[in-house]
Amino acid sequence: MLNTGRYLYVIFMCQQSIEKILKAIYAHKKNEIPPKTHNLLYLIDVLEISISDVDKKFLGELNQFYLSGRYPGKINEIAKLMDQNKAVYYLETTQGVWQCLKQMLP
């Protein structure tokens, strides 16, 4: 998606990857089905994961890019605001956060 200029979807997939790993951690730690939420900060809180203020701020920004429920009619408008630099920033930062979270799984 990055190579084809679909920058908004790069960022959306970043949000999805963090959401899914947090839900995997939830299922592992609590041995139950994770809550039906897309809010990354909520998942961090219920899991009692300690992360830096910088990472919390980043996850708060990433929360905004859960698209299907939040902005169904405005996806094209939002996509025009994204560019390669933003997509690369979100992708690289997501990779770092994801690697830290992955260490919480067996």
Stockholm file with secondary structure:
# STOCKHOLM 1.0

chainA/1-106         MLNTGRYLYVIFMCQQSIEKILKAIYAHKKNEIPPKTHNLLYLIDVLEISISDVDKKFLGELNQFYLSGRYPGKINEIAKLMDQNKAVYYLETTQGVWQCLKQMLP
#=GR chainA/1-106 SS CTTTTCHHHHHHHHHHHHHHHHHHHHHHHHSSCCCSCCCHHHHHHHHTCCCCHHHHHHHHHHHTTCHHHHCTTTHHHHHHHCCHHHHHHHHHHHHHHHHHHHTTCC
#=GC SS_cons         CTTTTCHHHHHHHHHHHHHHHHHHHHHHHHSSCCCSCCCHHHHHHHHTCCCCHHHHHHHHHHHTTCHHHHCTTTHHHHHHHCCHHHHHHHHHHHHHHHHHHHTTCC
//
